[in-house]
């Protein structure tokens, strides 16, 4: 089950992505999944929560881990959420159903490739190149003539700013979704 309340904020702090892994205690799988699903939906009442997703293992997998991905407006909202009474109550309950959770803030390319474990770096690099190259061509042909007379440093700054904005809020979310199956496929090759 996936819940997402997407909000793009270009003027304030960057969104914060947190990956949580929890190993469910034997016999508690269904109870935990149901309570997590309910809590993920309820968590949107906290204004700074922009996204929440539960990632379950494939049917028949021996792995009893659940991934939880959360997106917050900024660090302040993340901290406020994790200090809230609602979260503290749910965490106390969830701790009776799982081992201690592992929290990881996503800070680099893996934030574009949302999953409990990031894809191999070589796959992230290929998908990123698939985003950067066409975006750089688009910028060259659309704004190239507009910035041509600017000093080199300013021209590069304008290009880099537009590139990062397009990649972060448009191109990479689309590519991560389009290549999801390939990105999360076999992990036999080392990164």
Buried (B, 14 or more C-beta within 10 A) or exposed (E): EEBEEEEEEEEEEEBBBBBBBBEBBEEBBEBBBEBBEEBBEEBBEBEBBBBBBBBBBEEEEEEBBBBBBBBBBBEEBBEBBBEBEEBEEBEEEBEEBBEEBEEBEBEEBBBBBBBBBBBBBEBBEBBBEBBBEEBBEBBEEEBEEEBEEEEEEEBEEBBEEBBEEBBBBEBBBEBBEEBBEEBBEEEEEEE
